[in-house]
């Protein structure tokens, strides 16, 4: 089955020639550069060069599979497995026990798949995958934040000046119409002089559910004198 875009470009785009090799690598670099740029401007661990290299690796592996007539696309599979291992190393937990780098990790893996598709000459699938990925990375975060901020459940990172203030904080939370689901002491701040907690909260007040966002609730809690720092996880 011939690719639609390859059909429009001509027979050279489907065959392995110098022109098609240069074109496929160019397309691969172009797509991955846009994805890498999106990650870089948001200061994520893997940036522009990492995404380009990963995509080129997938493209070249796929080209070699085609040129050498490798059974089962062995080099493409090996490239994808290698990227999975690299992507796993970009996942870590910060001092608040919050997982970081997961989106970048799967974006790296998907970029390699795009590279393999381009190298195989399946331009339509590569373009569709690129559009879907770049849309998810650049458009959906705002929508995700919108939904998250209107959820009745959220988790906070809380730093108190004194551990004796925890009970006062709990009392204040309940008066505001909030319910504490769990409290966990964060040992990473053991010698900082602060008492640091991860607290899961549910909004039980009907008034708060209708009129208050998580940001507004946290801003109100941050004005309490014994609260050193508070943010949503």
C-alpha positions in Angstrom: 0.0 0.0 0.0 1.6 3.3 -1.1 1.7 6.3 1.2 -0.6 9.2 0.1 2.1 11.9 0.6 4.7 9.7 -1.1 2.4 9.2 -4.1 1.9 13.0 -4.4 5.7 13.6 -4.2 6.5 11.0 -6.8 8.2 7.7 -7.1 11.5 9.1 -5.8 10.0 9.6 -2.4 9.2 5.9 -2.0 12.5 4.5 -3.2 15.9 4.6 -1.5 17.9 7.2 -3.4 20.2 10.0 -2.4 17.4 12.5 -2.8 14.9 10.5 -0.7 17.5 9.8 2.0 18.3 13.5 2.4 14.6 14.4 2.3 13.6 11.9 5.0 16.4 13.0 7.3 15.3 16.7 6.7 11.7 15.9 7.5 12.8 13.9 10.6 15.0 16.8 11.8 12.2 19.4 11.1 9.5 17.5 13.1 11.8 16.6 16.0 13.2 20.2 16.1 9.7 21.6 16.6 9.0 19.0 19.3 12.3 19.6 21.0 11.8 23.4 20.9 8.5 23.0 22.7 10.2 21.0 25.5 13.2 23.4 25.6 11.1 26.6 26.1 9.4 24.9 29.0 12.8 24.0 30.5 12.4 20.3 30.5 15.3 17.9 30.8 15.5 16.7 27.2 15.7 19.6 24.8 16.2 20.4 21.1 19.3 18.4 20.3 18.2 15.3 22.2 14.9 15.1 20.3 16.6 15.7 17.0 19.3 13.0 17.6 16.6 10.5 18.7 14.5 11.1 15.6 17.6 10.9 13.3 18.5 7.6 15.0 15.1 6.2 14.3 15.1 7.4 10.7 18.5 6.1 9.9 17.7 2.7 11.5 14.6 2.4 9.4 16.5 3.4 6.2 19.1 0.7 6.9 16.4 -1.9 7.6 14.9 -1.0 4.2 18.2 -0.8 2.3 19.7 -4.0 3.8 16.3 -5.8 3.6 16.6 -6.7 7.3 14.0 -9.2 8.5 11.5 -8.0 11.1 13.0 -4.4 10.9 15.6 -5.4 13.5 17.5 -2.1 13.6 14.3 0.0 14.0 13.2 -2.2 16.9 16.6 -1.9 18.5 16.5 1.9 18.1 13.1 2.0 19.8 14.2 -0.2 22.6 17.4 2.0 23.2 15.3 5.1 23.3 12.9 3.6 25.8 16.0 3.0 28.1 17.2 6.5 27.6 13.7 7.9 28.2 13.4 6.0 31.5 16.5 7.8 32.8 14.8 11.2 32.3 12.1 10.3 34.9 12.9 11.4 38.5 11.2 12.5 41.7 11.8 16.0 43.2 12.1 16.9 46.9 8.3 17.0 47.1 8.1 13.4 45.8 6.5 14.6 42.6 7.3 12.6 39.5 9.1 14.7 36.9 10.1 14.1 33.3 7.3 11.5 32.4 5.9 13.6 29.6 9.3 14.3 28.1 10.2 10.6 28.4 7.2 9.4 26.4 7.7 12.3 23.9 11.2 11.0 23.3 9.9 7.6 22.6 7.1 8.9 20.3 9.6 11.1 18.4 11.7 8.0 17.7 8.6 6.3 16.3 8.0 9.3 14.1 11.6 9.0 12.9 11.1 5.3 12.1 7.9 6.2 10.1 9.7 8.9 8.1 12.7 6.6 7.4 10.2 3.9 6.2 8.7 6.4 3.8 5.3 6.4 5.6 5.0 10.2 5.5 1.3 10.3 6.2 1.5 8.4 9.4 4.6 10.4 10.5 2.8 13.7 9.8 -0.4 12.6 11.6 1.7 11.4 14.6 3.7 14.6 14.6 0.6 16.8 14.6 -1.0 14.7 17.4 2.1 14.9 19.6 2.8 18.6 19.1 -0.9 19.3 19.8 -0.8 17.3 23.0 2.4 19.0 24.2 1.4 22.6 23.4 -2.4 22.8 23.6 -3.6 20.2 26.2 -1.6 21.5 29.2 -3.8 24.6 29.5 -6.9 22.4 29.3 -5.5 19.9 31.7 -4.8 22.8 34.2 -8.3 24.0 33.7 -9.8 20.6 34.6 -7.3 20.1 37.5 -8.1 23.4 39.1 -11.8 22.6 39.1 -11.4 19.1 40.7 -12.7 18.6 44.2 -9.5 16.8 45.1 -5.9 18.2 45.1 -2.6 17.8 46.9 -0.4 20.5 48.5 3.2 20.8 49.5 3.1 22.6 52.9 6.0 24.1 54.9 5.3 25.1 58.5 7.6 27.2 60.6 6.9 25.0 63.6 5.5 21.4 63.9 3.2 22.5 66.7 1.3 24.6 64.1 0.1 21.5 62.2 -3.0 21.1 64.4 -3.9 24.7 64.0 -3.6 24.3 60.2 -5.8 21.3 60.3 -8.5 23.2 62.3 -8.3 26.1 59.8 -8.7 23.7 56.9 -11.8 22.1 58.4 -13.4 25.5 59.1 -12.9 26.5 55.4 -15.0 23.5 54.3 -12.1 21.3 53.3 -11.4 17.7 54.3 -7.9 16.2 54.8 -7.6 12.8 53.2 -4.0 12.1 54.1 -0.9 13.8 55.6 2.6 12.6 55.0 5.8 14.1 56.6 8.5 14.8 54.0 11.9 13.6 55.4 13.8 15.4 52.7 13.5 18.6 54.8 14.5 17.0 58.1 17.4 19.3 58.9 16.0 22.5 57.3 14.3 23.8 60.4 10.9 23.5 58.8 8.2 21.0 59.1 7.2 19.9 55.6 4.2 17.8 54.6 2.4 16.5 51.6 -1.3 16.8 52.2 -4.2 15.4 50.1 -7.3 17.6 50.4 -10.9 17.3 49.3 -13.3 20.2 48.9 -16.4 19.3 50.9 -18.1 22.8 51.0 -20.7 23.4 48.2 -19.8 27.1 48.2 -16.1 26.4 47.6 -17.0 23.9 44.9 -18.9 26.6 43.0 -16.8 29.7 43.5 -13.2 28.9 44.5 -10.3 27.4 42.5 -7.4 25.6 44.0 -5.2 28.6 43.3 -7.5 30.9 45.3 -7.7 28.4 48.2 -3.9 28.1 48.3 -3.5 31.9 48.2 -5.8 32.2 51.2 -3.9 29.6 53.1 -0.6 31.2 52.3 -1.6 34.3 54.3 -1.6 32.3 57.6 1.3 33.6 59.6 2.9 30.3 60.6 2.8 29.0 57.0 6.3 29.4 55.4 5.4 28.1 52.0 2.5 26.3 50.3 1.9 25.2 46.7 -0.2 22.6 44.8 1.6 19.4 43.7 
